[in-house]
């Protein structure tokens, strides 16, 4: 049985501020994020199955990631819970996400990986994900590194 990796790219816009950071990113600023989600599994071998030869239908991956990540995070402001005025901003504006963690690209990748892993069918595994904060800067979460 062969193992295949399938990857789908997603894009969303978001803003964040890094509480206590000693550089420009301490200010609220935005990014055009690109997220690459890679799953691994075996293609369906049943020639009578409508998804024969597929690890999964890309539309299924699209629906899952859109529900879990894109819809809540697109055009959201992401703040750590101890950021100044976080409670007031969340109360007065729509689409504000308050996290327990510093909303760095690294921490968002870990958070996204955990969310996706917990919703996959048993026959699929999250192999990895890449989260681009800019066209030339990204972080990568790899399952083999996180056993």
C-alpha positions in Angstrom: 0.0 0.0 0.0 1.5 3.3 -1.1 1.4 6.4 1.1 0.7 9.7 -0.8 0.9 13.2 0.5 -1.7 15.7 -0.8 -1.4 19.5 -0.3 -3.9 22.3 -0.7 -3.1 26.0 -0.5 -5.3 28.5 1.3 -5.1 32.3 1.7 -6.4 34.7 4.2 -5.9 38.2 5.5 -5.3 38.9 9.2 -3.8 41.3 11.7 -2.1 40.8 15.0 0.1 42.5 17.5 2.8 40.9 19.6 2.4 41.9 23.2 5.7 42.9 24.8 7.7 42.4 21.7 10.7 44.7 21.3 10.3 45.5 17.6 7.8 46.9 15.1 5.5 43.9 15.4 4.4 45.1 18.8 2.0 47.4 16.9 -1.2 46.1 15.2 -0.3 45.2 11.6 -1.6 42.9 8.9 -0.4 40.0 6.7 -1.6 38.3 3.6 -1.2 34.7 4.9 -0.7 31.6 2.8 -1.4 28.3 4.4 -0.3 25.0 2.8 -1.9 21.9 4.5 -0.4 18.5 3.7 -2.2 15.3 4.6 -1.0 11.7 4.0 -2.8 8.5 3.4 -3.3 5.7 0.9 -5.4 6.2 -2.2 -8.7 4.3 -2.2 -8.2 1.0 -4.0 -11.9 0.1 -4.6 -12.5 0.7 -8.3 -16.2 0.9 -7.7 -15.9 3.8 -5.2 -16.5 7.3 -6.6 -13.3 8.5 -5.0 -11.2 5.6 -6.3 -7.6 6.5 -6.6 -7.9 9.5 -4.2 -6.4 9.9 -0.7 -9.3 12.3 -0.3 -11.2 14.7 -2.5 -9.5 18.1 -2.4 -13.0 19.6 -1.9 -13.2 17.8 1.5 -9.9 19.3 2.6 -11.0 22.7 1.4 -14.3 22.4 3.4 -12.5 21.3 6.6 -9.8 24.0 6.5 -12.3 26.7 5.5 -14.5 25.8 8.5 -11.7 25.5 11.0 -9.3 28.2 10.0 -10.2 30.4 7.1 -13.7 31.5 8.1 -12.7 32.4 11.7 -9.3 33.9 10.9 -9.9 35.7 7.6 -9.9 39.5 8.3 -9.6 38.9 12.0 -7.5 40.8 14.6 -5.6 38.3 16.7 -4.4 39.4 20.1 -3.0 37.7 23.2 -5.4 37.8 26.1 -3.1 40.0 28.2 -2.8 42.6 25.4 -3.8 46.1 26.5 -7.4 46.8 25.7 -7.9 43.2 24.4 -11.2 42.8 26.2 -12.5 46.2 25.1 -11.5 45.6 21.5 -13.1 42.2 21.4 -16.3 43.7 22.9 -16.5 46.6 20.5 -15.3 45.1 17.2 -16.3 42.1 15.1 -13.9 39.3 14.2 -11.4 39.7 17.1 -9.7 36.5 18.2 -8.2 36.4 21.7 -5.6 33.7 22.3 -3.8 32.3 25.3 -0.5 32.4 23.3 1.5 35.1 21.6 0.0 35.2 18.0 3.3 34.7 16.2 3.4 32.8 12.9 5.0 29.9 14.8 2.3 29.7 17.4 -0.4 30.0 14.8 1.0 27.1 12.9 1.1 24.9 16.0 -2.5 26.0 16.8 -3.7 25.3 13.3 -2.0 21.9 13.2 -3.7 20.9 16.5 -7.1 22.0 15.2 -6.7 20.1 11.9 -5.3 16.9 13.5 -8.2 16.6 15.8 -10.8 16.7 13.0 -9.3 14.3 10.5 -10.8 10.9 9.7 -8.7 8.0 11.1 -7.3 7.0 7.7 -5.6 10.4 7.2 -2.8 12.0 9.1 -1.6 15.6 9.0 1.9 15.4 7.5 2.7 19.1 7.8 1.7 22.6 7.2 3.5 25.8 6.1 2.2 29.2 7.1 3.6 32.1 5.1 3.4 35.5 6.8 4.9 37.3 3.8 5.8 36.0 0.4 9.4 35.3 1.6 8.9 34.3 5.2 7.2 31.2 6.5 7.2 28.6 9.3 6.7 24.9 8.9 5.1 22.4 11.2 6.1 18.8 10.4 4.4 15.8 12.0 7.6 13.7 12.2 9.2 16.4 14.3 6.2 16.4 16.7 5.7 12.8 17.7 
